Amino acid sequence: MKKNNLKVIAGLTAAMMMLTTGCAKDNAAKSHQIAIQFGSYTSVKHKILRLFLPEAKAAVSSLNLCFKRLRFKTADDPATTTDPVADGDNIDFNLGAVDISSGATALGTISLPEGNYTRIEFDLENDCASGKSISIVNSNGSYSSTDRITIKFEGQFTANADGVLTLGVQQIIDGLNSYNGGSTLKATTESISGVLSN
C-alpha cells in the first residue's frame, strides 16, 4: 500500500512539474525587435501652396522633443493615469533631445512583446540640456514647455515579427502649425493624436 501511494504521489508530482513547465513556456511572451520612427510630414497642408512657400517659411519650421519613456497599449489596457511614471507598461526610452525633421526620423529599437496594440504614448520631459520637454518654431514665433507632455498615436499595430514601425505625425504637425501661445503648449500637444498602423 505504501509503495502504491508513493508511486501515485511521484506520478502526480511529475505530472504537476510537466504542467507547470508547459504553462511557464506558454506564458513567456515572445518578443520582437521593433525599430520606431516618425514618418515624413509637410508643414504646408496644400500641395499648391508648397510651390510658392519655401519649407523654411511654412508654419512649423523646427520641432525638438525630449523623449523619456514610452508605452504600448492594447485595447483592454486602461488609459494612462495622471502619473505616467507609475504606469506598469512603461518602457525606458530615454533618447534625449531629438530634432524632428520633415523626412522620416529614426527614434530607436525596442523589444516589444507579441500582441495587438491600439495606442502608443511617448512621455516628453525636461531632462535634456535645453531644460525643455518640447520646443517649436512656427510662423507665429518660438515656443517651448518644461511640462511633462504625453504625445499619443492611435490605431492598430500587430507585433508578430521583427520590423519597422513608422508613426504618422502629420496630424500633430497640423495641430502645431497654428499654435500661437493662446493655450499651454502641453494642452495643445496632448489634445492631438498621431496615427499608429502596420
mmCIF file of the C-alpha atoms, coordinates in Angstrom:
data_MODEL
# 
_entry.id   MODEL 
# 
loop_
_atom_site.group_PDB 
_atom_site.id 
_atom_site.type_symbol 
_atom_site.label_atom_id 
_atom_site.label_alt_id 
_atom_site.label_comp_id 
_atom_site.label_asym_id 
_atom_site.label_entity_id 
_atom_site.label_seq_id 
_atom_site.pdbx_PDB_ins_code 
_atom_site.Cartn_x 
_atom_site.Cartn_y 
_atom_site.Cartn_z 
_atom_site.occupancy 
_atom_site.B_iso_or_equiv 
_atom_site.pdbx_formal_charge 
_atom_site.auth_seq_id 
_atom_site.auth_comp_id 
_atom_site.auth_asym_id 
_atom_site.auth_atom_id 
_atom_site.pdbx_PDB_model_num 
ATOM 1   C CA . MET A 1 1   ? 0.000  0.000  0.000   1.00 0.00 ? 1   MET A CA 1 
ATOM 2   C CA . LYS A 1 2   ? 2.842  2.387  0.885   1.00 0.00 ? 2   LYS A CA 1 
ATOM 3   C CA . LYS A 1 3   ? 4.607  1.653  -2.402  1.00 0.00 ? 3   LYS A CA 1 
ATOM 4   C CA . ASN A 1 4   ? 1.407  2.358  -4.351  1.00 0.00 ? 4   ASN A CA 1 
ATOM 5   C CA . ASN A 1 5   ? 0.883  5.651  -2.502  1.00 0.00 ? 5   ASN A CA 1 
ATOM 6   C CA . LEU A 1 6   ? 4.483  6.660  -3.211  1.00 0.00 ? 6   LEU A CA 1 
ATOM 7   C CA . LYS A 1 7   ? 4.061  5.788  -6.884  1.00 0.00 ? 7   LYS A CA 1 
ATOM 8   C CA . VAL A 1 8   ? 0.847  7.816  -7.084  1.00 0.00 ? 8   VAL A CA 1 
ATOM 9   C CA . ILE A 1 9   ? 2.486  10.804 -5.320  1.00 0.00 ? 9   ILE A CA 1 
ATOM 10  C CA . ALA A 1 10  ? 5.571  10.552 -7.556  1.00 0.00 ? 10  ALA A CA 1 
ATOM 11  C CA . GLY A 1 11  ? 3.364  10.341 -10.641 1.00 0.00 ? 11  GLY A CA 1 
ATOM 12  C CA . LEU A 1 12  ? 1.276  13.344 -9.559  1.00 0.00 ? 12  LEU A CA 1 
ATOM 13  C CA . THR A 1 13  ? 4.417  15.350 -8.764  1.00 0.00 ? 13  THR A CA 1 
ATOM 14  C CA . ALA A 1 14  ? 5.905  14.556 -12.184 1.00 0.00 ? 14  ALA A CA 1 
ATOM 15  C CA . ALA A 1 15  ? 2.622  15.469 -13.899 1.00 0.00 ? 15  ALA A CA 1 
ATOM 16  C CA . MET A 1 16  ? 2.421  18.759 -11.979 1.00 0.00 ? 16  MET A CA 1 
ATOM 17  C CA . MET A 1 17  ? 6.025  19.597 -12.911 1.00 0.00 ? 17  MET A CA 1 
ATOM 18  C CA . MET A 1 18  ? 5.293  18.915 -16.577 1.00 0.00 ? 18  MET A CA 1 
ATOM 19  C CA . LEU A 1 19  ? 2.139  21.032 -16.476 1.00 0.00 ? 19  LEU A CA 1 
ATOM 20  C CA . THR A 1 20  ? 3.876  23.929 -14.731 1.00 0.00 ? 20  THR A CA 1 
ATOM 21  C CA . THR A 1 21  ? 6.789  23.782 -17.150 1.00 0.00 ? 21  THR A CA 1 
ATOM 22  C CA . GLY A 1 22  ? 4.352  23.809 -20.062 1.00 0.00 ? 22  GLY A CA 1 
ATOM 23  C CA . CYS A 1 23  ? 2.478  26.775 -18.581 1.00 0.00 ? 23  CYS A CA 1 
ATOM 24  C CA . ALA A 1 24  ? 5.694  28.688 -17.990 1.00 0.00 ? 24  ALA A CA 1 
ATOM 25  C CA . LYS A 1 25  ? 6.663  28.185 -21.632 1.00 0.00 ? 25  LYS A CA 1 
ATOM 26  C CA . ASP A 1 26  ? 3.202  29.227 -22.845 1.00 0.00 ? 26  ASP A CA 1 
ATOM 27  C CA . ASN A 1 27  ? 3.154  32.298 -20.588 1.00 0.00 ? 27  ASN A CA 1 
ATOM 28  C CA . ALA A 1 28  ? 6.562  33.524 -21.711 1.00 0.00 ? 28  ALA A CA 1 
ATOM 29  C CA . ALA A 1 29  ? 5.554  36.170 -24.246 1.00 0.00 ? 29  ALA A CA 1 
ATOM 30  C CA . LYS A 1 30  ? 7.504  36.124 -27.472 1.00 0.00 ? 30  LYS A CA 1 
ATOM 31  C CA . SER A 1 31  ? 9.129  39.480 -28.176 1.00 0.00 ? 31  SER A CA 1 
ATOM 32  C CA . HIS A 1 32  ? 10.131 41.164 -31.414 1.00 0.00 ? 32  HIS A CA 1 
ATOM 33  C CA . GLN A 1 33  ? 12.682 43.858 -32.219 1.00 0.00 ? 33  GLN A CA 1 
ATOM 34  C CA . ILE A 1 34  ? 10.761 46.892 -33.453 1.00 0.00 ? 34  ILE A CA 1 
ATOM 35  C CA . ALA A 1 35  ? 12.558 49.923 -34.900 1.00 0.00 ? 35  ALA A CA 1 
ATOM 36  C CA . ILE A 1 36  ? 10.425 53.013 -34.274 1.00 0.00 ? 36  ILE A CA 1 
ATOM 37  C CA . GLN A 1 37  ? 10.444 56.068 -36.488 1.00 0.00 ? 37  GLN A CA 1 
ATOM 38  C CA . PHE A 1 38  ? 8.315  59.142 -37.138 1.00 0.00 ? 38  PHE A CA 1 
ATOM 39  C CA . GLY A 1 39  ? 7.076  59.319 -40.710 1.00 0.00 ? 39  GLY A CA 1 
ATOM 40  C CA . SER A 1 40  ? 7.603  62.226 -43.052 1.00 0.00 ? 40  SER A CA 1 
ATOM 41  C CA . TYR A 1 41  ? 5.318  65.243 -42.962 1.00 0.00 ? 41  TYR A CA 1 
ATOM 42  C CA . THR A 1 42  ? 4.789  68.598 -44.557 1.00 0.00 ? 42  THR A CA 1 
ATOM 43  C CA . SER A 1 43  ? 4.202  71.860 -42.723 1.00 0.00 ? 43  SER A CA 1 
ATOM 44  C CA . VAL A 1 44  ? 2.108  73.243 -45.567 1.00 0.00 ? 44  VAL A CA 1 
ATOM 45  C CA . LYS A 1 45  ? -1.249 71.493 -45.937 1.00 0.00 ? 45  LYS A CA 1 
ATOM 46  C CA . HIS A 1 46  ? -1.909 72.163 -49.604 1.00 0.00 ? 46  HIS A CA 1 
ATOM 47  C CA . LYS A 1 47  ? 0.440  70.968 -52.348 1.00 0.00 ? 47  LYS A CA 1 
ATOM 48  C CA . ILE A 1 48  ? -0.208 74.074 -54.447 1.00 0.00 ? 48  ILE A CA 1 
ATOM 49  C CA . LEU A 1 49  ? 0.960  76.301 -51.578 1.00 0.00 ? 49  LEU A CA 1 
ATOM 50  C CA . ARG A 1 50  ? 4.223  74.322 -51.374 1.00 0.00 ? 50  ARG A CA 1 
ATOM 51  C CA . LEU A 1 51  ? 5.064  75.604 -54.856 1.00 0.00 ? 51  LEU A CA 1 
ATOM 52  C CA . PHE A 1 52  ? 5.017  79.201 -53.581 1.00 0.00 ? 52  PHE A CA 1 
ATOM 53  C CA . LEU A 1 53  ? 6.148  78.833 -49.952 1.00 0.00 ? 53  LEU A CA 1 
ATOM 54  C CA . PRO A 1 54  ? 9.622  77.508 -49.232 1.00 0.00 ? 54  PRO A CA 1 
ATOM 55  C CA . GLU A 1 55  ? 9.645  74.996 -46.345 1.00 0.00 ? 55  GLU A CA 1 
ATOM 56  C CA . ALA A 1 56  ? 11.542 77.468 -44.105 1.00 0.00 ? 56  ALA A CA 1 
ATOM 57  C CA . LYS A 1 57  ? 8.593  79.905 -44.370 1.00 0.00 ? 57  LYS A CA 1 
ATOM 58  C CA . ALA A 1 58  ? 5.988  77.227 -43.658 1.00 0.00 ? 58  ALA A CA 1 
ATOM 59  C CA . ALA A 1 59  ? 4.190  77.039 -40.314 1.00 0.00 ? 59  ALA A CA 1 
ATOM 60  C CA . VAL A 1 60  ? 6.326  74.581 -38.280 1.00 0.00 ? 60  VAL A CA 1 
ATOM 61  C CA . SER A 1 61  ? 9.956  75.080 -39.250 1.00 0.00 ? 61  SER A CA 1 
ATOM 62  C CA . SER A 1 62  ? 11.544 73.466 -36.163 1.00 0.00 ? 62  SER A CA 1 
ATOM 63  C CA . LEU A 1 63  ? 10.391 70.820 -33.681 1.00 0.00 ? 63  LEU A CA 1 
ATOM 64  C CA . ASN A 1 64  ? 12.535 69.406 -30.876 1.00 0.00 ? 64  ASN A CA 1 
ATOM 65  C CA . LEU A 1 65  ? 11.263 66.747 -28.449 1.00 0.00 ? 65  LEU A CA 1 
ATOM 66  C CA . CYS A 1 66  ? 12.948 65.453 -25.276 1.00 0.00 ? 66  CYS A CA 1 
ATOM 67  C CA . PHE A 1 67  ? 11.968 61.759 -25.021 1.00 0.00 ? 67  PHE A CA 1 
ATOM 68  C CA . LYS A 1 68  ? 11.887 59.978 -21.650 1.00 0.00 ? 68  LYS A CA 1 
ATOM 69  C CA . ARG A 1 69  ? 9.692  56.837 -21.889 1.00 0.00 ? 69  ARG A CA 1 
ATOM 70  C CA . LEU A 1 70  ? 7.000  55.169 -23.946 1.00 0.00 ? 70  LEU A CA 1 
ATOM 71  C CA . ARG A 1 71  ? 4.077  52.786 -23.509 1.00 0.00 ? 71  ARG A CA 1 
ATOM 72  C CA . PHE A 1 72  ? 2.397  50.372 -25.929 1.00 0.00 ? 72  PHE A CA 1 
ATOM 73  C CA . LYS A 1 73  ? -1.253 49.824 -25.000 1.00 0.00 ? 73  LYS A CA 1 
ATOM 74  C CA . THR A 1 74  ? -3.683 47.105 -26.049 1.00 0.00 ? 74  THR A CA 1 
ATOM 75  C CA . ALA A 1 75  ? -7.422 47.697 -26.460 1.00 0.00 ? 75  ALA A CA 1 
ATOM 76  C CA . ASP A 1 76  ? -8.182 46.376 -22.964 1.00 0.00 ? 76  ASP A CA 1 
ATOM 77  C CA . ASP A 1 77  ? -5.438 48.391 -21.207 1.00 0.00 ? 77  ASP A CA 1 
ATOM 78  C CA . PRO A 1 78  ? -6.736 51.228 -19.077 1.00 0.00 ? 78  PRO A CA 1 
ATOM 79  C CA . ALA A 1 79  ? -5.879 54.778 -20.079 1.00 0.00 ? 79  ALA A CA 1 
ATOM 80  C CA . THR A 1 80  ? -2.703 56.132 -18.535 1.00 0.00 ? 80  THR A CA 1 
ATOM 81  C CA . THR A 1 81  ? -3.212 57.695 -15.140 1.00 0.00 ? 81  THR A CA 1 
ATOM 82  C CA . THR A 1 82  ? -2.336 61.279 -14.325 1.00 0.00 ? 82  THR A CA 1 
ATOM 83  C CA . ASP A 1 83  ? 1.084  59.970 -13.231 1.00 0.00 ? 83  ASP A CA 1 
ATOM 84  C CA . PRO A 1 84  ? 2.504  58.175 -16.291 1.00 0.00 ? 84  PRO A CA 1 
ATOM 85  C CA . VAL A 1 85  ? 5.718  57.374 -14.376 1.00 0.00 ? 85  VAL A CA 1 
ATOM 86  C CA . ALA A 1 86  ? 3.740  54.824 -12.333 1.00 0.00 ? 86  ALA A CA 1 
ATOM 87  C CA . ASP A 1 87  ? 2.239  53.063 -15.386 1.00 0.00 ? 87  ASP A CA 1 
ATOM 88  C CA . GLY A 1 88  ? 3.157  49.373 -15.485 1.00 0.00 ? 88  GLY A CA 1 
ATOM 89  C CA . ASP A 1 89  ? 3.562  49.393 -19.297 1.00 0.00 ? 89  ASP A CA 1 
ATOM 90  C CA . ASN A 1 90  ? 6.448  51.866 -19.295 1.00 0.00 ? 90  ASN A CA 1 
ATOM 91  C CA . ILE A 1 91  ? 9.484  51.157 -21.473 1.00 0.00 ? 91  ILE A CA 1 
ATOM 92  C CA . ASP A 1 92  ? 12.536 53.300 -20.779 1.00 0.00 ? 92  ASP A CA 1 
ATOM 93  C CA . PHE A 1 93  ? 13.129 55.295 -23.953 1.00 0.00 ? 93  PHE A CA 1 
ATOM 94  C CA . ASN A 1 94  ? 15.438 58.000 -22.715 1.00 0.00 ? 94  ASN A CA 1 
ATOM 95  C CA . LEU A 1 95  ? 16.630 59.220 -26.123 1.00 0.00 ? 95  LEU A CA 1 
ATOM 96  C CA . GLY A 1 96  ? 17.138 62.774 -25.010 1.00 0.00 ? 96  GLY A CA 1 
ATOM 97  C CA . ALA A 1 97  ? 16.562 65.667 -27.387 1.00 0.00 ? 97  ALA A CA 1 
ATOM 98  C CA . VAL A 1 98  ? 15.613 64.773 -30.954 1.00 0.00 ? 98  VAL A CA 1 
ATOM 99  C CA . ASP A 1 99  ? 15.117 67.252 -33.804 1.00 0.00 ? 99  ASP A CA 1 
ATOM 100 C CA . ILE A 1 100 ? 12.121 66.008 -35.778 1.00 0.00 ? 100 ILE A CA 1 
ATOM 101 C CA . SER A 1 101 ? 12.641 66.540 -39.490 1.00 0.00 ? 101 SER A CA 1 
ATOM 102 C CA . SER A 1 102 ? 10.111 66.573 -42.311 1.00 0.00 ? 102 SER A CA 1 
ATOM 103 C CA . GLY A 1 103 ? 11.713 63.365 -43.595 1.00 0.00 ? 103 GLY A CA 1 
ATOM 104 C CA . ALA A 1 104 ? 11.408 60.175 -41.533 1.00 0.00 ? 104 ALA A CA 1 
ATOM 105 C CA . THR A 1 105 ? 13.085 60.482 -38.106 1.00 0.00 ? 105 THR A CA 1 
ATOM 106 C CA . ALA A 1 106 ? 14.519 57.251 -36.623 1.00 0.00 ? 106 ALA A CA 1 
ATOM 107 C CA . LEU A 1 107 ? 13.962 57.059 -32.860 1.00 0.00 ? 107 LEU A CA 1 
ATOM 108 C CA . GLY A 1 108 ? 15.421 53.693 -31.813 1.00 0.00 ? 108 GLY A CA 1 
ATOM 109 C CA . THR A 1 109 ? 14.698 49.991 -31.440 1.00 0.00 ? 109 THR A CA 1 
ATOM 110 C CA . ILE A 1 110 ? 12.837 48.277 -28.613 1.00 0.00 ? 110 ILE A CA 1 
ATOM 111 C CA . SER A 1 111 ? 11.937 44.703 -27.700 1.00 0.00 ? 111 SER A CA 1 
ATOM 112 C CA . LEU A 1 112 ? 8.133  44.502 -27.813 1.00 0.00 ? 112 LEU A CA 1 
ATOM 113 C CA . PRO A 1 113 ? 6.016  41.544 -26.633 1.00 0.00 ? 113 PRO A CA 1 
ATOM 114 C CA . GLU A 1 114 ? 3.948  39.965 -29.395 1.00 0.00 ? 114 GLU A CA 1 
ATOM 115 C CA . GLY A 1 115 ? 0.425  41.322 -29.487 1.00 0.00 ? 115 GLY A CA 1 
ATOM 116 C CA . ASN A 1 116 ? -2.121 43.715 -30.957 1.00 0.00 ? 116 ASN A CA 1 
ATOM 117 C CA . TYR A 1 117 ? -1.702 47.322 -29.888 1.00 0.00 ? 117 TYR A CA 1 
ATOM 118 C CA . THR A 1 118 ? -4.102 50.247 -30.285 1.00 0.00 ? 118 THR A CA 1 
ATOM 119 C CA . ARG A 1 119 ? -2.150 53.128 -28.757 1.00 0.00 ? 119 ARG A CA 1 
ATOM 120 C CA . ILE A 1 120 ? 1.417  54.290 -28.165 1.00 0.00 ? 120 ILE A CA 1 
ATOM 121 C CA . GLU A 1 121 ? 2.219  57.050 -25.701 1.00 0.00 ? 121 GLU A CA 1 
ATOM 122 C CA . PHE A 1 122 ? 5.538  58.910 -25.513 1.00 0.00 ? 122 PHE A CA 1 
ATOM 123 C CA . ASP A 1 123 ? 6.395  60.945 -22.416 1.00 0.00 ? 123 ASP A CA 1 
ATOM 124 C CA . LEU A 1 124 ? 8.389  64.098 -23.072 1.00 0.00 ? 124 LEU A CA 1 
ATOM 125 C CA . GLU A 1 125 ? 10.210 65.587 -20.079 1.00 0.00 ? 125 GLU A CA 1 
ATOM 126 C CA . ASN A 1 126 ? 12.584 68.448 -19.370 1.00 0.00 ? 126 ASN A CA 1 
ATOM 127 C CA . ASP A 1 127 ? 15.668 66.249 -18.674 1.00 0.00 ? 127 ASP A CA 1 
ATOM 128 C CA . CYS A 1 128 ? 17.575 67.411 -21.772 1.00 0.00 ? 128 CYS A CA 1 
ATOM 129 C CA . ALA A 1 129 ? 20.331 70.011 -21.895 1.00 0.00 ? 129 ALA A CA 1 
ATOM 130 C CA . SER A 1 130 ? 17.840 72.668 -23.038 1.00 0.00 ? 130 SER A CA 1 
ATOM 131 C CA . GLY A 1 131 ? 15.665 72.047 -19.967 1.00 0.00 ? 131 GLY A CA 1 
ATOM 132 C CA . LYS A 1 132 ? 12.640 71.866 -22.299 1.00 0.00 ? 132 LYS A CA 1 
ATOM 133 C CA . SER A 1 133 ? 10.312 68.942 -23.000 1.00 0.00 ? 133 SER A CA 1 
ATOM 134 C CA . ILE A 1 134 ? 9.240  70.441 -26.331 1.00 0.00 ? 134 ILE A CA 1 
ATOM 135 C CA . SER A 1 135 ? 10.397 73.387 -28.432 1.00 0.00 ? 135 SER A CA 1 
ATOM 136 C CA . ILE A 1 136 ? 8.774  74.562 -31.647 1.00 0.00 ? 136 ILE A CA 1 
ATOM 137 C CA . VAL A 1 137 ? 9.278  77.386 -34.094 1.00 0.00 ? 137 VAL A CA 1 
ATOM 138 C CA . ASN A 1 138 ? 6.357  78.191 -36.354 1.00 0.00 ? 138 ASN A CA 1 
ATOM 139 C CA . SER A 1 139 ? 5.245  81.222 -38.330 1.00 0.00 ? 139 SER A CA 1 
ATOM 140 C CA . ASN A 1 140 ? 3.804  82.743 -35.121 1.00 0.00 ? 140 ASN A CA 1 
ATOM 141 C CA . GLY A 1 141 ? 7.064  82.579 -33.138 1.00 0.00 ? 141 GLY A CA 1 
ATOM 142 C CA . SER A 1 142 ? 9.171  80.334 -30.891 1.00 0.00 ? 142 SER A CA 1 
ATOM 143 C CA . TYR A 1 143 ? 7.515  78.351 -28.100 1.00 0.00 ? 143 TYR A CA 1 
ATOM 144 C CA . SER A 1 144 ? 8.655  75.792 -25.558 1.00 0.00 ? 144 SER A CA 1 
ATOM 145 C CA . SER A 1 145 ? 7.500  73.988 -22.429 1.00 0.00 ? 145 SER A CA 1 
ATOM 146 C CA . THR A 1 146 ? 9.124  72.405 -19.388 1.00 0.00 ? 146 THR A CA 1 
ATOM 147 C CA . ASP A 1 147 ? 5.959  70.407 -18.566 1.00 0.00 ? 147 ASP A CA 1 
ATOM 148 C CA . ARG A 1 148 ? 5.762  66.625 -18.817 1.00 0.00 ? 148 ARG A CA 1 
ATOM 149 C CA . ILE A 1 149 ? 3.843  66.103 -22.055 1.00 0.00 ? 149 ILE A CA 1 
ATOM 150 C CA . THR A 1 150 ? 2.392  62.852 -23.391 1.00 0.00 ? 150 THR A CA 1 
ATOM 151 C CA . ILE A 1 151 ? 2.004  62.517 -27.144 1.00 0.00 ? 151 ILE A CA 1 
ATOM 152 C CA . LYS A 1 152 ? -0.272 59.745 -28.443 1.00 0.00 ? 152 LYS A CA 1 
ATOM 153 C CA . PHE A 1 153 ? -0.572 57.650 -31.577 1.00 0.00 ? 153 PHE A CA 1 
ATOM 154 C CA . GLU A 1 154 ? -3.813 55.705 -32.062 1.00 0.00 ? 154 GLU A CA 1 
ATOM 155 C CA . GLY A 1 155 ? -4.823 52.992 -34.496 1.00 0.00 ? 155 GLY A CA 1 
ATOM 156 C CA . GLN A 1 156 ? -3.853 49.319 -34.918 1.00 0.00 ? 156 GLN A CA 1 
ATOM 157 C CA . PHE A 1 157 ? -0.402 47.723 -34.792 1.00 0.00 ? 157 PHE A CA 1 
ATOM 158 C CA . THR A 1 158 ? 0.308  43.980 -34.602 1.00 0.00 ? 158 THR A CA 1 
ATOM 159 C CA . ALA A 1 159 ? 3.724  42.950 -33.327 1.00 0.00 ? 159 ALA A CA 1 
ATOM 160 C CA . ASN A 1 160 ? 4.254  39.474 -34.807 1.00 0.00 ? 160 ASN A CA 1 
ATOM 161 C CA . ALA A 1 161 ? 7.743  39.790 -36.347 1.00 0.00 ? 161 ALA A CA 1 
ATOM 162 C CA . ASP A 1 162 ? 10.834 41.992 -36.175 1.00 0.00 ? 162 ASP A CA 1 
ATOM 163 C CA . GLY A 1 163 ? 10.369 45.117 -38.243 1.00 0.00 ? 163 GLY A CA 1 
ATOM 164 C CA . VAL A 1 164 ? 9.951  48.877 -38.522 1.00 0.00 ? 164 VAL A CA 1 
ATOM 165 C CA . LEU A 1 165 ? 7.029  50.844 -37.091 1.00 0.00 ? 165 LEU A CA 1 
ATOM 166 C CA . THR A 1 166 ? 6.501  54.202 -38.811 1.00 0.00 ? 166 THR A CA 1 
ATOM 167 C CA . LEU A 1 167 ? 4.258  56.557 -36.856 1.00 0.00 ? 167 LEU A CA 1 
ATOM 168 C CA . GLY A 1 168 ? 2.176  59.164 -38.684 1.00 0.00 ? 168 GLY A CA 1 
ATOM 169 C CA . VAL A 1 169 ? 2.924  62.632 -37.284 1.00 0.00 ? 169 VAL A CA 1 
ATOM 170 C CA . GLN A 1 170 ? 1.096  64.795 -39.851 1.00 0.00 ? 170 GLN A CA 1 
ATOM 171 C CA . GLN A 1 171 ? -1.894 65.422 -37.523 1.00 0.00 ? 171 GLN A CA 1 
ATOM 172 C CA . ILE A 1 172 ? 0.448  66.562 -34.748 1.00 0.00 ? 172 ILE A CA 1 
ATOM 173 C CA . ILE A 1 173 ? 2.283  68.916 -37.107 1.00 0.00 ? 173 ILE A CA 1 
ATOM 174 C CA . ASP A 1 174 ? -1.044 70.259 -38.418 1.00 0.00 ? 174 ASP A CA 1 
ATOM 175 C CA . GLY A 1 175 ? -2.107 70.987 -34.836 1.00 0.00 ? 175 GLY A CA 1 
ATOM 176 C CA . LEU A 1 176 ? 1.162  72.779 -34.037 1.00 0.00 ? 176 LEU A CA 1 
ATOM 177 C CA . ASN A 1 177 ? 1.169  74.798 -37.291 1.00 0.00 ? 177 ASN A CA 1 
ATOM 178 C CA . SER A 1 178 ? -1.204 77.409 -35.914 1.00 0.00 ? 178 SER A CA 1 
ATOM 179 C CA . TYR A 1 179 ? -0.054 77.368 -32.260 1.00 0.00 ? 179 TYR A CA 1 
ATOM 180 C CA . ASN A 1 180 ? 0.273  80.965 -31.047 1.00 0.00 ? 180 ASN A CA 1 
ATOM 181 C CA . GLY A 1 181 ? 0.625  80.708 -27.273 1.00 0.00 ? 181 GLY A CA 1 
ATOM 182 C CA . GLY A 1 182 ? -3.119 81.187 -26.680 1.00 0.00 ? 182 GLY A CA 1 
ATOM 183 C CA . SER A 1 183 ? -3.245 77.983 -24.596 1.00 0.00 ? 183 SER A CA 1 
ATOM 184 C CA . THR A 1 184 ? -0.481 75.971 -22.962 1.00 0.00 ? 184 THR A CA 1 
ATOM 185 C CA . LEU A 1 185 ? 1.748  74.009 -25.309 1.00 0.00 ? 185 LEU A CA 1 
ATOM 186 C CA . LYS A 1 186 ? 1.072  70.960 -23.109 1.00 0.00 ? 186 LYS A CA 1 
ATOM 187 C CA . ALA A 1 187 ? -2.718 71.232 -23.558 1.00 0.00 ? 187 ALA A CA 1 
ATOM 188 C CA . THR A 1 188 ? -2.426 71.773 -27.306 1.00 0.00 ? 188 THR A CA 1 
ATOM 189 C CA . THR A 1 189 ? 0.030  68.910 -27.877 1.00 0.00 ? 189 THR A CA 1 
ATOM 190 C CA . GLU A 1 190 ? -1.861 66.421 -25.684 1.00 0.00 ? 190 GLU A CA 1 
ATOM 191 C CA . SER A 1 191 ? -5.147 67.165 -27.485 1.00 0.00 ? 191 SER A CA 1 
ATOM 192 C CA . ILE A 1 192 ? -3.741 65.843 -30.807 1.00 0.00 ? 192 ILE A CA 1 
ATOM 193 C CA . SER A 1 193 ? -3.155 62.196 -31.768 1.00 0.00 ? 193 SER A CA 1 
ATOM 194 C CA . GLY A 1 194 ? -0.857 60.831 -34.442 1.00 0.00 ? 194 GLY A CA 1 
ATOM 195 C CA . VAL A 1 195 ? -1.518 57.639 -36.401 1.00 0.00 ? 195 VAL A CA 1 
ATOM 196 C CA . LEU A 1 196 ? -0.467 54.125 -35.373 1.00 0.00 ? 196 LEU A CA 1 
ATOM 197 C CA . SER A 1 197 ? -0.714 51.468 -38.075 1.00 0.00 ? 197 SER A CA 1 
ATOM 198 C CA . ASN A 1 198 ? 1.077  48.424 -39.537 1.00 0.00 ? 198 ASN A CA 1 
# 
